């Protein structure tokens, strides 16, 4: 028979860290705070590349290499043309890298580390190191992905740099006439520096090797005509990068040289602050218990053996030596019953009279009755008594685990031998892109076919298929390329993510958790892509960024021949200044480039449009013509060099996707038609590979234990009852014999019990004293031995749960029937935005009002805020809407996501977790939005993209100009701030601002004007903001619009949490709690 184990519950109150270290691995030490933020015990700092603290990102260096109004008079390949812009880009990358790193660290510091129980230091260090490594790998990805898309958007929209490094503008271009700029010989070639189409491209492709060399640096400075001196970077400084590493390589790591991390287990333990630790000491019966059982068994076995031996001896003695008279069986039975039931006397004495014998027989019956009743009660108690047991299964198979999990889910503990594993261990993900991304339509062969003769295209209308059509497919190709790159990088990064599992979790919980992670990852990847495009569109529209085709603009020289302006051209009564939704059908047109009226449309491509920018038109177009081979061939007939029968391009397949789906819809899902993912629990279990599974269960006593205990009880109880009844009998006999009922007689008899005048009486008295002392010690051991008792309540109500929580808060466990609960079922969040973002000043009516009759360049000077006011308020309107959309979308995603917890949380703990989660959500949401917004501003500004408002760079008018002469540009200045040195230059214009871009002007505008009627609209057609709202606002009159947008225009969140709904969603099937029972009357009696 298998030996029975005994579980002894050990409790350590308020354990110190040293005490905890010495506890067994299966000790349960619940944290008083189950959710901690990483920032409470982890410190992360960064050391950046030395370029970010060098002279080469200082204003002094950037001003030295800037040539102001002469900048574009050098060759576009000359360092003096784009050098200042290149190092402005580098300075921006340093600043933005730090911002993104700070955002990542802040977000990480506020992420929750869920720890229901204290982790051992080795496991804690292992988990946190994996998490930190994963964080370091993923931090740069958001920045590099967004940067790549922004660069592609600038290239795809063909925006014009004022430095003329990507496109050059001429006064006119005539057939067969080509202007050749007077390039001189190269004076100096700068090692590592290359020339790109835009300053940002240049710096990303270049290395800094010359700037580690003082001689090389001095050679550059010698051409700058300056007395300033600059120090080269040190080649001896420790770096993870080579001297000839490109800036792109450095930026791919957020320009970080080193991550400095400090993980404090002491801080973690202090914050976790376990109130108590409990563990079961699983062992064979302790020597004290064995001693008690042996004593009980000794008495029982002595009596039983005596009885058996006595009857055997009697039987042997009665064996007939000769034939005796046979007695009938019925008479034998009657004699036996009479002797054992009627005449049975277990207390007979040598000198007993009949009266005493009668008392002795009554005492015998009383003894047997009490003994029998006691044994029956004890038997039932032992038979139905339940005790907490613990069992361990070593090297359990997956099948064994699943069986255990079904039966003992709440008390099963299977520690993983491998705590950390990558998602790729058990997840496979595939994405299937829209067929256009693998079609002929984005191939170089197709694009070159449509483009035809570049020279002749200059004389076609900008909305001709052979102009804008080419650019549509080029942009579509860039978007497909970026989508595929993004998805591939994102999948790779996601699958490298480490899944931490200190113990095996059930298949349902595992799959729910992984599916939630996959859905969050997919949503985040797509949202980041779309958010970049939306903010880019908002910035480019408000700033009226100019395409090299001058979409909707016509350059002209004013009547005084002093400057070149860009006149807005409206088609179909739609102005791109007021709306980004203007569309022109793309087709084959007949046109003379000197005419401003709409040219004649020969043939139209169905639902294929040119918009205010390339991306606007593409997103509103469909590809239906390209699902139809006949439609594609029809256009071939009108080309200068038609392919005819040689046309070998394939059309799109209508069976794979809808032909009338707009491209914007395809872009909105990251060009992906479908995803497939496969989650393997078996792979997870095999990687986890639990060494053992331990589970606790409640069981009744086994038969062997019941029998041995009953025997022990029988011996002790028999002896105790005999002594008690014997004392009573003797007391009665003495009372009868002496016939003395006086109190003095009673006292004398009591005293006589302690008289030891003979050796036998002394032995008897010592035996009695020893027996009483033994019984007392057994009582102390049995009565005050702690015992764990587990109580269970089936389907508790909320009121039951609250009552239980008051009395058993530290041991109460209620397993949720639903482990994943949508936040929206118990949580309601409503953001309140600043009044400005819901005012009439972001309405179309207001923008049309300040635009008036148009012709703004003729009505106002460039430094009058009214000149760019429509652009400023369009930017404000777009950013308010994007901020609100960002907040609402984030909250919507959050509310439809799941709160994962297998146990019902108390209300205060739930509220604490929700508040921490919301604070983290608000911080990460605003930081990610603003960092992306700033990245777009910096890339556009550093590339010196021209504004259609001509407020950052002007088109210079030469004293003499010819039809083949390039149009040079000159930076505009505001209060001695040069737009060639900073795109953020602004100056006051009344209480508003004017500057290089309308967006920068509105960002630096203070709120005061919006609360002043004379400032905002002296005519009173639109009413100022209500001053009384400032009392409830976190912003004041001196706050800038930028400050408001940095907070996503949020004033506050209104939160309504229904704990009752949460409880109903959790719907606990049962609640259990344990308590320590220090004295058990029944067990004490049994022990005695």
N, C-alpha and C positions, 0 to 999 in steps of 0.2 A: 504493500500500500504506500502510496506517495505521501511523504511527510507534509504535514500542514504547516503553512507559513503564518507568521503573525506580523501584522502591520502596526507599528508604533508611530503615532503622529508626533513629530517634533516641531515645536513652534519657537521661532526666535523673533522677539519683538524689537522693532527699530534696529535692524542689524547695521552695523558699521560696514564699511567697504572691506576691511580686513576679515570680518566675520563672514561676509558673503563669499569671499574668495575660497574659504575653507569648506563651504557647504557642498553637498553632492550635486552632480550635474542636473539631476531631476528635481531640484528644489524649486518650489513655486514662490516667487517673490514679486507679487503684483506691484507695479509702479503706482504711486499716488497720482502721477500725471502720465497718462498713457500716450499723449501726443506732445512731442517736443519738436522745436524747430532746430534745424542743423546749426544755425548760428549760435545756439546756446552752448554748444560744446565743440564746434569746429570753427577755426579761423583760417580764412584763405586770403592770401595777398598775392600780388603779381609784380614781377619786375619786367619792364618793357625794354625793347631794343634801344640801344643808346642813341639811335637817330632821333628818338622822340624826346630827348633832352639835350640835343645838340644845337649848334648855331644854325643849322640848315632848315629849321622850322621856325626860326625867330623872325619877327617883323623886320629886323635890321637886315637880314639876308634877303628876304623876299623883296624889300624895297630896293635893295642894292641892285638886284638883277632885273628890276622892272624898268622899262624904258617909256612908260607913259604913252603919250600920243604918238610916239615913233615906233611903238611895238610892232605894228603890222607892216612897217616899211622895210623890215628885214625879210629875208627869205623865210618861208614857212618852215623850213628845215633848220633854221638858225636857233641856237639855244636862247638868244636874246629875245626871240619872238615869244616862245612859250615857256621859258625857264621859270619866270615868276609864277605862272599858272601851275606849272608842274610841281613846284615846291609848296604852293598853296594847297594843292591836292595832297601832297605828302603830309603837311601839317594837319589837314582835315582827317586823314587816315589815322594819324596818331591819336588825335582827340576822339574820333569816333570809336577807335579800337578800345580806348580806355572807357568810354561811355558804355559800349557793349559789354566789356568785361565787368564793369561795376554792376550793370543791369543783371548779368548772369549770376554774379556772386550774390547780389541782393536777393534775387529770386531763389537761388539755392539756399541762402541763409533762412529764408522764410518757408521753405518746403518743410513738410511735416515728416518727422521720423516717428513712426508708430511703434511703440514698444509697450505692450501690455505687461510684460514682465522684464525684470532686469536681465540683460544679457551678460554672459561671462566676458571678460575682457578680450580674450582671444577671438571669440565670435564677433564681438563688437568692432574690434579693429579690422577684422577681415571684411565685414559688411561695409563699414564706412570707407575703407580704402577702395573697395570696388566702386562705391557710389561716387567718390571723388574723382577717380580715374575716368569714369563714364562721363561725369560732368565736364572734365577738362577736354575730352574728345569732342563733345557735342557743342561746347560753347561757341567756337568760331563758325559753325556751319550756317547759322542764321544770317550772320553778317556777310559771309562770302556768297551765299545763295542770292541774297537780296542785291548785293553789289553787281553780281553777274547779270541779273534780270534788268536792273536799271541801265546798265551799259547797253544791253541789247535793245531796250526800249528807245534809248537815245539814237542808236544806230538805225533801228527799224523805222523810226519816225523821221529820220534824216534831218535832225535839228542842226542848225547852223551855228558853228562856233565863231564868235567875233574875231578870233585870232586867225580865221581862215586856214586852219590846218586840215580841216576835212573837206570843205568846199570853198571855192573862190568865186566871188561875184565880179562881173565885168559890166562896164557901161553898156555893152551890147556884144553879141557874138554873131558874126556873119558867116555864111557858108564859105568854106575853103580858106578862112582867115584864122590863124592860130597865134595867140600872143605867147611869146617865149620870154619869161622874166630873165633879166640880166644876172644870172647866177655868177658870182665870182668864185675863185678857187677857195677851198676849205682852209681857213686859218688855223684851226685846231680841231682835232677829233677827240671828244671826251670819252675816255674808256668806260664801257658799261652803259652809256646813255644811248638809247635808240629813239627814233622818231615814230610816233603813232599818229593816228588820225585826230586824236583828241588828247589834251594834256593828261587826263587820267589814264588813258591807254599807254601814253609814253612812260609815265612813272611806274606803272605796273609791270611793264616789260623790261624796264631798266634795272641795272644794278648800281650799287653805291661804291664800287671799288675805287673810283677816283677820289671820293670824299674821305677815304681812309689814308690818302696819300697827300701830305702837305705840299709837295712840289706840284702835283697835278692841280690841286686846289688853287695854289698861287698863280698858276698859268691861266686858269679861268678868270680869276679876279683881275688879272692884268688887262683883260679886254673890257672890263666894266667901268674903267675911269673913275675909281673911287679910292679914298684913303682908308676905308674900313678894312680891318683885318679879321680873318676867320680861322678857327682852329679845326684841323681835320680830326676825324674820329679815331679812337685808339684801336690799333690792331691787336693789342694785347688783352683787351677786355674779354673775359670769358663769354662765349656765345654759342648757342645751339646752331647758328647759321654760318654758312661760309661767307667769305668776303665778296664772292661773286654771286651770292644768292639774289634772285630777283625780288623786287618789292612784293610781287604777287605771292611768292613763297612765304615771305615774312607775314603778309596780311592773312594768308591762309591759316595762320596760328594766332590771329588777332595781335600780331606784333609782340607777342609775349615771349620773353626769354625764359622765364622760370615761374612756376607756381610754387608758392611757399605756403604749406599747410601745417596746421597744428591741431591735432585731435586730442582732446582731453577726456580721458575716461573718468577722471575724478569729477569733472563738471557734469558729465552725463549721469553718473551715479547720484550726484547731489540733486540734480533736477528730477530724476526719476523718483528718488526718495521713497524706497519701499518701507511701508509701515511694519510689515512682518514678513517672515519667510517660513514656509511650512514644507515639510517633506516627510515621507513615510520611510521608516527604518524597517526594511524587510529582512526578517531574521527568523530563526527557529525560536521556540519558546524560551524566554529568558529564564535564568536559573531560579529567580524568585517564584515565578509561576510554576516551574517544574517542581520546586520544593513543595509548594502548596498542593499540587496535584498528587505528588507522591505520598504526602501525609494523608490526604483523603483516601487514596487508593490503598494505603497500608492498612487503615482501619477496616475498610470494606473487604479487602482480600483476607485479612485475618479472620473476620467474622464468617465470611463465606467458606474459607478453608476449614475453619473450626467446625462449622455446621456439617460440611461435606464429610470431613474425616470422622467426626463423631458418629454420623449415621452409617458410614461404611463399617466402622468398628462394631457398632451395634448389630448391623446386618450380619457381619461375620460371626459374631458371638451367637446369633440366633440360628445359625445354620444347624440343621438337625443332625445329630450324631446317630439317631435312631428314628424309626418310624413313629410319628406322632399323629394324634387325631387331626383329621382334615377339618378346617373351619370354612364355612361357606363365605363366598366373596362379599355378599351383602353385609354380613355381620362384621367382616374385617373393615369394610368401608365405614360402617356406623361407629365402630370402635375408634377408627382413625380420626373421623370427624369429631367424635366426642373428646378424644384426647387432645387434638390440635386446635379445636375451636372453642370448646367449652372448658376443658380442663387446662388449656395452655396457660402456663405461668412462667413468665420470663424474669420475674423478680422474687422468686421463692427464696426463703431463708431456712436455715437448719431448724430453728426453733420458731415455727410459725403455727399459731392456732388457726382454727377454721375461719375466724373472723378476719384475721390478717391475710389468710389465703384468698378470701373473697376480694379484699382490697387489691391484692397483688394481681388477681386475674382481671379486675376492672382496669387497673393500671396498664396491664399488658394490652388489653383491647384499645385503650386510649393511645398507647404508644404506637401500635400497629396502624391505627386510623390516621394519627398525625403523620407518621412516616409515609404511609401510602399517599395521603393528600399532598404532602410536600414533594414527593417524588413525581406525582402526576403533574403538579404545577411546574416543577423544574423541567420536566420532560417537554411539556408544551412550550415553555419559554425557550429552551434550547433548540427545539425543532423549528420554531417560527422566527426566532431572532435573526436579524439580518446584520451583516457586518461588511465593512468596506475592505475589499481585497485588491491586490495589485498583481498583474501578471505580465511577463515579458516574453516576447517571441523574437528569437534571433534570426537575422537574415530573412525577413519575410518577403515572399514573392508578391507581385502585384495583385494576384488573385487573393492571397491571404489578406493583404491590406484592404482590398475592397470589401471583403466579408467583415473585417473588423470595423471598418468605417461605417458600414450600414448599422452595425449593432452598438458600437461604442463611440459614435462620432464626437460626443461632447467631452469624452475623457481619454481620447486616444492621442498618444504622443509618439511620433516616429521621427527622431532627429535625422536630418540628411547628413550623409558623409561628405557630400559636396554641397556647400552652402550657396555658392555663386555659379551661375551658368548663363551663357548668352542665349538670347531669344532664338538664335539660329539653331540651337540644339533641338527645339521642338516646334518651331514655326517655319513655314515656307509661305512666301508672299509673291504673287505675280500681278503685274498690271498690264492691261491690254489697251493700247492707245487707239485713238480714232484713226481710221484708215488713211486720212489725209497726211498723217505724219510718216507714212511709209509709201506715199504715192509719188507719181511723176511731178505733181504740181509744186513740190518744194525742191525739186532737183535743180542743179545748176543748168542742166541741159534745157529744161523747160523755161527757166528764167531768162537764159540767153536767147532762146527762141523768141520770146515775147519782146524782149528788149530791142532786138534788131540792130539798127544803125543808131548809135548814141548821138551822133551829130544831128541827124535828121529829127531825132526825138525832141531836140531843143525847140523845134518849131511846131511841136504839137501842143494842144491844150493840156493843161496840168491834169485834167480829169480824163484824158484819153487813156484807153486801155494799155497802150504801149508805154505810157508814163506811170500812172498811178497803179495800173494792174501789176506791173513789174514789182513795185514797192510793196504791194499787198502780199504777194507771194514770198518776197524776201522776208517780210515781217513774220508771215505765217511760218516760214522755215525756222526763223530765229526762235519763235515761241515753241514750236515742236522740239527743237534742239534743247531749249532750256527746260522744258517740261520733262523730257527724258533724262537729262542730266540730274535735275532736281529729284525725280523719283528714284533713280538709281542710287544717288548719294543718300537719300532719305531712307530707302530700304536697307542699304548697307549699314547705315548708322543705327537704325532701329534694331536690326538683327544683332548688332554688336552690343546692344544694351544688355546689361547684366540683370538677370532676374534673381533676386535674393530670396532664398527659401531655407530657413533654418530647420524647418520640419515639413514633412509631406502635408500638402493641403488636399482636400477632397477634389475629385474630378470636376464636380459642379462648380465649386468655388474657383478652381484653377481656370477652367474654360471661361467663366464669367469675367474673371479678372483680366485674362489675356485678351478676350474679345473687346473688353472696354478699353484696354491699352491700344489695341489696333485701331479701333474706331477713333479714339482721341488723336492718335498719330496721323491717320489719314485726314481727318478734319483739320488738324493743325497745319499739315503740309499744304493742303489746298488753300486754306484761309490765308496763309502767309504769302502765297503766290498771288492771289487775287487782291489782297490788301496792298501789295506793292504796286500793282497796276492801277488801282483806284486812286491811291495817293499821288502817284505819278501823273495821272490824268488831271487831277485837281490842281496840282502845282503848275503843270504846263499850260492849262487853260487860263488860270488866273493871271499867270505871267505872260500869256500870249507868246509862247516860245515859237520862234520862226523856223519853218522848214526851208531846206535849200531850194524848194520849188516855189517858195513864197505863197503857200496856200492862202487864199483869200486876201492877200496883200499885193499892192502894186507900188513899186518904188517910183517916186517922182521928185523932181527938183522944184523947190518952191519958187514963187514968182520973183523973189529977190536974189535968187541964185546964191543963197547962203548955206543951205543944208539940204540933205536928201531926207524926205519923209517917206513913211510907209502908209499909203492910203488903204483903208479897209474896203474891200470889194464885196458887195452883198450879191448873192445869187438866190433866186427864188424868194426874195424878201426875207432872207434869214441872215442874221449877223452873228458871226462867231465870237464877237465881243460879249454878246448877251447870252448866247447859248452854245453849248458844245455839241448840240444835236443836229446841227445843220448838215444836210447831205446833198450830194450831187451824184446823179447816176454816172457810172463809168461805162464807157462804150467807145465807139470810134467816131471822132468829131472832125469837122473841117474848120480850120481856124487860122487867123493871122495873128502872130504874137503881139502885135502892137494894138490890137483891139481889146477893149475891156468888156464888151457885151458878150453874153453867153453865145458860144459858137454853135453851129448846126450839128445836131446829133444824127449820124447816119444809121448806126445800129447800136442797140442798147443790150448790155449784158443783164439778164434778169436779176434784180435784187443784189446788185454789186455796186457799192457806193464809195465815194470819196468823202471823208468827213473833215472836220476842222483840224484834225490831225490824222495821221495814218492809222493809228490804233482805233480811233473813234469810228472811222469809216469801215474798217475791217470787221469790228465787233458787231456792227449792224447789218453786215452783208450775209448772204447765203452763198453756198457753192453749187446751187442747183444746176447751173449751166454745165458744170464740170462732172456731173453725173450722166450727162447726155453727150455722147460722142459727136452727134450731128451738130450740136451747138458749138462744140469746140472747133470742129472742122469749118463751120460757117465763118468764123472770125479769121481763119487762116487765109481765106480768099482775099481779104482786104490788106494783108501784110505786104510790105514792099517786096519781100522775097518769100512767097508762099511755099509751103512744103508739098501741097497737093497730095499726090498718091504716096508720097514719102512720109506722110504724117503718121508717126508711130508712137504717139503718146496714149496711155491708157486712161480711160475715164474712171470715176469713182463708182463703187458698187452700191446700188440702191438697196440690196438685200442686207448689207452690213450696217447701214446707218441712214437716217432720214435725209432726203435731199433738200428739204426746206427748213432745216434747222439752222438758225443763225450761228455765225462763227463765235459770237459772244457766249452762247450757251455751251459750246465745246470748250472754250477757254475757261469758263467758270468751273469746269470740273477737271482742270489741269490737263486737258486734251485726252483724258482717259475715258474709255467706254465702260470698263468693268475691272473689278479687282477679284482675285481669288486668294484665299488664305487657308492654310491647313494647320491645325493644332494637334499635336500628338501627346496625349497624356502619358502613354507608355514610354516615350523617349524622355519625358520629364522625370518619370519615376525611376527609370534606369540610371539617369544621370544623378539624380538625388541619392539613389542607392542607400536607403536607410539600413543602418547596422542592426537596429532592433526596433520593435514597437512595444511600447508599454501602455497598458490600459488599466483603468480602475473600474471595478464593478462591485455590485452589492450581491452577496451570496449568503445562503443559509448554511448552518453548520453541517458538516458531513457526519455520517453515521458513526464512524470511529470516535470522533470527538464527542458526540452525544453520549455514547456508551461509556467512555472513560470518565466523562464528567459526571454522569449519573452514578457511576460506581463511587466516585470520589464523594459526591453528595451523600450517597447512602451511608458510607462509612462515617463521615463526620456527623451527619444528622442523626444516625443511629446512636452513636456514642453520646452526642449532646442530649438527645431526648431521654436516653437511659439515665444519664446522670441527673438530669432535671427531675424526672419522675421518681428516681430512687431517693433523691433528697426530700421530695414532697412526701413520699411514703414513710420515710423514717421520721419525718416531722409529725405526721399523723399518728404513727405508732407511739412515739414518745408522748404525744399529747394525750392519747387514749390511756396508755399505761400509767402515766403519772397523774392523770386526771387533774391536771393543773392548767387552768386557762387564764391565770392571772398574768398581768403584764410583766411582773418580776420573774415569773417562771419562764416567760418567753425570752427575756433578756438573758437569763441563766443558760437556757438551751443554746442561744446564739453564741454566748461566750464559750460554751463547752465545745463548739465546733473547732475552736482554735487551740484547745488544750492538747498537747502532744506528750502524754505521760508514758506512752509505749512506743517501741520502735515502729510497729505497724502503723499506728496513728500518725507518726511523723512522716512515714513514707506516703501515706494517703494524702496528708495535707500538702506535702511538696508536689505530689502528682497533680493535685487540684490547682495549686498556684501556677505550676508550669503550664497546665492546660489553658487556664484563663489568660495567662500572659501570651501564649501562642495565639489564642483566638483574638486577642486585642491587636496583636501585630498584623495578623491576617486582615482584620477589619480595616486597619489604617491603610494597608497596601491596596485592598480591594475598593474601599469606599472612595478614595481620593486619586485613583489612577485615571489620568485623562483618556477620554475616548472620543473619537470623531463620529459625530452623528450627522447624516445627510438627510435633509427633509426635501420633499418634492411637492410642488403645487402644479396641478395640471391646468392648462389654459387659464392663467391668471388674468383678472381684469386690471385695468389701469390703477384703480384704487387699491387692489390687492398688492400690486407691484410697489406702489408708493409706500404702503405700510411695511412691506418686507424690507424696502430700501432703508427705512429709518432704523430698523433693528439689526439688519444683517448686510450693511453696505459693502463690507470688504469681502464677503464670501458669496454674495448673491450673483448667480449666473442665470441668465435667461437667453436661451438659444433662439435666434430669430428663425421663423419658418421661411422667411425670404431674406437672403443674405445681401442682395443688391436692391436698394430702394431708390427710385428716382427722387432727386431733390425736390422737384416740382410738386410732389404729392404732400409735402409737409412744410415747404418753404416758399415764401413769396418775397421777392426783392423788387423794389421800384426805385430807380435812380432819379434824383432831382437835379436838373441841369441849370446852369447859370441863365438868367433871364435873357442875356444877349443872344444866346443860341436858340431862343424861341421867340425872338422879337421880330418886328416888321423889317428890321434892318438886314435881314438875310432873305427877305422875300423878293420875288421877281418884280413886284410892283415898285419896290424901293430902288432896285437896280435900274429899271427902266426910267424911273423918275430922275435919277442923277445922271443917266446917260443922255437924257433929253433928246435933242435933235441930231446928236452925233457930231461929227467933225470936231472932236475934242482937241486935236492937235492945232486946229485953227483958232479955237476959242480960249485955250489956256496954255501957259508955258509948261515945260516939262517938269519944273519943280513945284508946281501948284498941285496940291493933292487932288483937286477936282479933275485934273487931267487923267489920272489913273484910278479915280474913285470907283468906277465900275469894276475894274480888275481887282481892287482891294476887297470890295464887298462880295464879289463872286468867290474870291479865295476864302473869305470869312465864312460865307454860306456853305461852301463845299467842305471846309474843315469842321464846321459845327455838325453838319450832317454825317460826315465820316466818323467823327468822335462819338456821336450818338449811336450810329450804326455799329461801331466797334463795341461800345459798352453793351448795347442791347443784344448784339449777337453773342458776345462773350457770356453774358448772363443767361441767355437762352441756351447756349451750349452747356453751361454749368448746371442749369436747372434740369436739363434733360439727361445729364450724366447721372451716374449712380453713386450713392453713398454706400460704400462697401463695409460691412461689418457683420460678423456672424453672431455677435452678442448685442443685446439691447443695452444701449448706453443710458445712464442717468441724464436727466434733463440738463443739469448744470454742465456736465461733460460734453453733451451734444452741442449746447450753445457755445461753449468755449471753442470747440473744434470748428463750428460754422464761422464764428467771428474771425478766427485765425485764417481760415481758408479764404474768406472774403477779403480780408486785408491783403493777403498775399495775391489774390486775384486782381485787386484794384492796382496794386503796385506793379505787378508784371504786365498788366494790360496797358497802363499808361506809359510805362517805360518802353515797352516794345513798340508801341505806336509812335512815340516821340522820337525814338532812336531811328526808326525807319524814315519818318518824316524828315529828320535832320540829315540822314544819309542822302536822301533824294535831293534836298536843297543843296548840300555840299557838292554832290557830283555835278549837278546842273551849273551851280555857281563857279566851281573850279574849272569846268570846261568852257566857261565864258559863253554859254549859250545866249544868243541874242534874243531880246524881248521885242515883240512887235510894237511895244509902246516906245521903243527907242529911248529907254530911260537908263540903260546900263552902258551900252555902246552906241555911238552915233555912226552913221554912214558919212564919211568925210567927203566934202566936195572939193575937188582939186581946182587950182587956178586955171589949169588947162586940162581938159579931159578928151579922150578919144574913144572911139567905139571899141577898141580892143584893150583899153586900160583897166587894170583891176580897181575895184572900189575898196579903198582902205577904210578902216574903222578906227574910232578914237574913243577911249573910255570917258564916261561922264563922271563929274565930281560933285559931291554934296558936302558942304562945309569942310573943305580940304580933305575929304575922304574920297579916294579914287576907286571907282568900280573895277578898275583893273587890278587893284590890290585887295579889295574885299567886296564881295557881292552884297554884303549886309549894310553898306553905307546908306544912311538915312539923314534927313534933316527935318525940323519942324515946319509945318505949313499950317499956320493957325494952331489949333489944338490937335490937328491930325498930323500925319507924317507923309513925306514923299521920299523915294529912294530908288536904288538900282532896279529892284523888282517891286511890283505892287504888293506881292506877298510879304516881303520884308517890311514894307511900309506899314501894313495893317498890323503885323505882329508887334511892332514897336509902339503902336498907338495906345495911349492910356485910356482907361474907361471913362475918365471925367467927361470927355466930349459927349458920350452917349447919354449922360444924365443932364446935359446942358442944352436947352432948347435952341438957344441962339447959335450954338456951335454946330449941332447936328442938322438942324433945318430951321433957319430963321423965318421961313415962310409959314411954318406951322402945319404943313400938310401931313407930316409924320411926327408923332409925339415921342418925346424923349422917354428913356427908361424911368421907372418909378423909383424915386429915392428911398422910399420906405423899405424896399426889398434889400437894401444894403445891410440892414440890421440883422438879417438872417443869412447873410452871405459871408463866406470865408475870404472874399476879395474886397478891396477897397477902391476908391477913386483913382489911386495912383498905380493900381495893378495894370499891367499891360495885357493885351490880348494874348500874347505868347504865354504868359503865366497861366491864364485860364486854360488854354489849349494843352499846356503841359500836364494839367490835371484832367484832361478830356472833358473840360467844362462841367465837371461833376461838383455839385455842392454837397450832396450827402446821399446815402443809401437808406431807404426805408425798408426795414426788415420785419417780417412777420413770420414767426416760427410756430407751428402747431405741433406741440409734443403729442397731443392725442392722436393726430393723423400719423405721426411717425410711429407711435406705439401700434396703431392698427395696421400699418404697413409691415412692420416687423412681425407682428402677430405671433408672439412667443407661444409655442406649444406647451412649454413647461418652464418652471423656474425652480432652481435648486439652490440650496444654501447649506453650509455646514457649520456646526458649532461644536465646541469642546464641552463634553459632559464630564465633570470632574468627580461626581459621586453618583453611583448607580446602586440603588437599594437592592434591586433584584440580584445583581452580580455579587454584591456584598454577602447577601444571604447564602447564595450558591457557594461562594468561597468559604464561608464559615461552616 
